[in-house]
Every structure is written in C-alpha cells, then in structure tokens.
Amino acid sequence: MPETPLKLAAQQLVAASLADLTPEGRAQRTAAARAQGPGSLQYWAKRVDPNQVLDETERTRRAQEEKTAYFRRIASGRKKAREADAA
C-alpha cells in the first residue's frame, strides 16, 4: 500500500535529521552548493573573470576584493537597518 504524502514527508524529515547527526554527512551533502555560493572564492573568481583571461594570481586577488566588498555592503545594510529599528 502506498504511503500518504503526509507519512512520506514525515519519513523524509526523520531521515534528513538522522543524516545531519554527523557533521561530515551534512558537509558532504552541501559541499557542492556551498562551493557555488558567495562564501566561496571560486564563485567570485567566475564573476570577475568569466572567460579566464587573467592569470591565477590576479583573478584570485580580484575575487577576494569582490568578496570582501560584497560582505561589507551586506554588513553596512544590516547596520543601517539596526539603526532604523533603534530610532
């Protein structure tokens, strides 16, 4: 007899929770997504030099600068939001 969608969803939640019990389990499952996100230097290297015409040193330097600028913009926005909430 097939499972109901509700029972299936509950089973999937339990399975996901059990898989997350070990740090390496979650790390392995999310590694590809994290590598493609803004926290990754590879992400910024692709953005600053999509055609890979720069040498590796210059590409890495520019990627690091872009990454730093991105996170500083986020921090600045959060600071402004906190100040607006406090006012």
Buried (B, 14 or more C-beta within 10 A) or exposed (E): EEEEEEEEEEEEEEEEEEEEEEEEEEEEEEEEEEEEEEEBBEBBBBBBBEEEEBEEEEBBEBBBEBBEEBEEEEEEEEEEEEEEEEE
